[in-house]
Structures are given as structure tokens and as C-alpha cells.
Amino acid sequence: MSLQTMSLQTVSAFSRIGEENAFAVLARATALAAQGRDIINLGIGQPDFRTPEHIVEAAIKALRDGHHGYTPATGIMQLREAVAADVHKRFNVEVSPERVMIVPGGKVTMYMAILMFGEPGADILYPDPGFPIYRSMIEYTGARPIPVPIREANGFAFSAEETLKLITPQTRLLIINSPANPTGGVTPKAEIDKLVAGLARFPHVALMSDEIYDQMVYDGFTHQTLLAYPEIADRLILLNGWSKTYAMTGWRLGWSIWPAALYENARKLAVNSFSCTNASAQYAGLAALAGPQDEVHAMVRAFDARRKVVVAGLNQIPNIRTATPRGAFYAFPNIAATGWKAKPLASALLEEVGVATIGGPDFGVHGEGFIRLSYANSTENIEKALARIAAFLAK
């Protein structure tokens, strides 16, 4: 059998893999900046702060102390215990470290969860607009992606009633995300209560709750973790990590909590794919959880201040309106009245006035009419970007 023939046999699966267009926009913005263009990047979703120094020093110390080898595939026990302690401290929920897994980034958890439940004939529900890798991985497995509409009219919180109506006997997994990317929506506790109560009718459905932005909430809102519902503990996979909270995107460090019945499956996937997470990064993660949280709180306060600038500025631009994001560090303004489609507008803003944003359709079929702005940038740059957007649309 030739390589060409073998490739043809696998092309159908790999042709279904999507990607995260924010990285393509980042590459284009970087290329334009290298040409001397003045680019303001409101596209990529990563904090613009440095990793706190005590975390960096912990990684350096780990290397100097000789932590150069493999660790257990599930992560060092000290870090798994620290995650469990952090969950208990913040949410008053008891979690066994034996259910905690340390992984190289948040995407690994969604990859594992979707692989476990995705196959031809299965349905997987996911938020739309939502993180694009959800749909990409669902389609790769051959499962049918079922979008759960995330509506502007609902403050970009999901609707329990609408979500439950989409569940069928073929539904294997439900993915939820709050605080949400790309919308900044936060689903209130009352709605999550309704969802959990309704799921009692569907014991065959597992859940993956993406809570990576759980410490970035504003306006008196509080994050409601699904770990607080013991009635779904035997089918809940929780996704979280250090990337956003501690400005550690490049460290590739995440954690997840698994039902006991699925933990061994996740461990085997880890052994078969990445072996273990970087040893020194795990000691950095330990310092992050056990050390002072002052810089985390300061970062969230800065995001909050920038959020107010973004919302006020966007709502002053004719034909643009934006719901107030209650979490994360994204705004998702409605640009439908400008007469532009979202992706062409995002492209024009970058190419013509040097402002990088992401078109809403990159986050799903319900994203048309919106663009995503990340306010993980300085207030000065945000104000300059808003002025450029206003001037461009006024032409």
C-alpha cells in the first residue's frame, strides 16, 4: 500500500479537524508588526502580565534541585493535593487528590473527554459561540456536534431549558463554559441549579465543565462551580488550570478532576500521548497555589477597570452595542448594524487600522454579527484601538 493510498484512508477524519483562528490572527498581527506597522492586539486571549516572580523562582529552584526527569503521568502528588486543597478552600468542596490529574494545558482535558465520548452515532452538545476546539474535536471523533445557542439577549449565559431540550438518547456529553470565552458571559447559580435538576432525567449524559476563567468575575457575580453538586459527581469532568489566573499561558499547565470511573481511562490517555507534564512547571504550579494571591487579585482588578473602558467605548461607537461581560477578559460586541459581516470586518480592522480582533463565526454558527475583543492589553492601547475602530467605521 502506498503512502498516498494510506493518506486517502485517513483524510476524512483529519479533514474534520478545525483550529483556533486566534493563533492565525496572532501570526498575521506579528508579521505586520515586524514590517513596522503599529499593531494593537486585542485578538489573542492571554493575560498581558508577567507570571508572578515567586512562581518563576519555584520553577528555577526545581531545576536546580534536580527535578529533570519523568513524573507520574497523573502529576506529582504534592500538586494534586494542592489542587484539592485549593478547591476546598475556594468552594468548600471535598475532592480526593486521587481524582485530580495534572495535564499540559487546558485543551488536553477537553481532548481526552471528547475522545472518550465521541464516536459515530453519538451526539455531543457544546456552547455556540464557544471555544472553537470543542467543535473541532467533536467532529474529528465522528460524533455529531450539537450547538447550544448562547444568546446576547440572555447576557450570554446559557439557558438550562434550551439546553435540556437538545438532549436525546444519542447525547453522550454536554460541554458547558462559565465564565465564557468568547462572550464573557457568566451563568448565574439559579440557571445552573435548573440544569443540574433537569439532568436527573438524563443519567446517560456526562458533563465537561470548562471553568478556566473561574477567578475572573465582576460586578458582584460569583462563580458557581459544578463541583458543588454531588448528584452529578459521578459523571462530571472539570477543566481548569493556571494559564489565565496566574498569567502562565506559555507554561502549558492545567488540571482536571475526573469521576472515579473515568480516571483510569484518562491516565492511560496521558501515558499514550504526553507521558507526563513538565516537572519544573509542576513545582511552579505548586508555588502558585500555595503562595500569595495578591498579584492574581491585582490582575483581576486591572481587567475589571479595562472592561469598563471597553464597554463604555464600544457603546459610544455608532451601530455597535455590547453586552457587559461579567467574567473572563473578553467583550463580544454586536456589529450587525454596521453593515459588515464579522470576519471581513475583523480582517479590515487589522489590515487597515492595525487592530487585531477575532470574527464571531470563528467561535461558531451563532457568532455571526459579533467580533471578539480581548481586553488583556493596556488601557492606553484599548483606548487607541477603540478610537481607530470608530474612525474606520465612520468612513
Secondary structure as GFF3:
##gff-version 3
##sequence-region A 1 395
A	DSSP	alpha_helix	3	14	.	.	.	ID=ss1
A	DSSP	alpha_helix	21	34	.	.	.	ID=ss2
A	DSSP	beta_strand	40	41	.	.	.	ID=ss3
A	DSSP	alpha_helix	53	64	.	.	.	ID=ss4
A	DSSP	alpha_helix	77	91	.	.	.	ID=ss5
A	DSSP	three_ten_helix	97	99	.	.	.	ID=ss6
A	DSSP	beta_strand	100	103	.	.	.	ID=ss7
A	DSSP	alpha_helix	106	117	.	.	.	ID=ss8
A	DSSP	beta_strand	123	128	.	.	.	ID=ss9
A	DSSP	alpha_helix	132	141	.	.	.	ID=ss10
A	DSSP	beta_strand	144	149	.	.	.	ID=ss11
A	DSSP	three_ten_helix	152	154	.	.	.	ID=ss12
A	DSSP	alpha_helix	160	165	.	.	.	ID=ss13
A	DSSP	beta_strand	171	177	.	.	.	ID=ss14
A	DSSP	alpha_helix	189	199	.	.	.	ID=ss15
A	DSSP	beta_strand	206	210	.	.	.	ID=ss16
A	DSSP	three_ten_helix	226	228	.	.	.	ID=ss17
A	DSSP	three_ten_helix	230	235	.	.	.	ID=ss18
A	DSSP	beta_strand	236	241	.	.	.	ID=ss19
A	DSSP	three_ten_helix	249	251	.	.	.	ID=ss20
A	DSSP	beta_strand	254	257	.	.	.	ID=ss21
A	DSSP	alpha_helix	260	273	.	.	.	ID=ss22
A	DSSP	alpha_helix	279	290	.	.	.	ID=ss23
A	DSSP	alpha_helix	294	315	.	.	.	ID=ss24
A	DSSP	beta_strand	330	331	.	.	.	ID=ss25
A	DSSP	three_ten_helix	336	338	.	.	.	ID=ss26
A	DSSP	alpha_helix	342	353	.	.	.	ID=ss27
A	DSSP	beta_strand	355	356	.	.	.	ID=ss28
A	DSSP	beta_strand	358	359	.	.	.	ID=ss29
A	DSSP	three_ten_helix	360	363	.	.	.	ID=ss30
A	DSSP	three_ten_helix	365	367	.	.	.	ID=ss31
A	DSSP	beta_strand	371	374	.	.	.	ID=ss32
A	DSSP	alpha_helix	379	394	.	.	.	ID=ss33
###
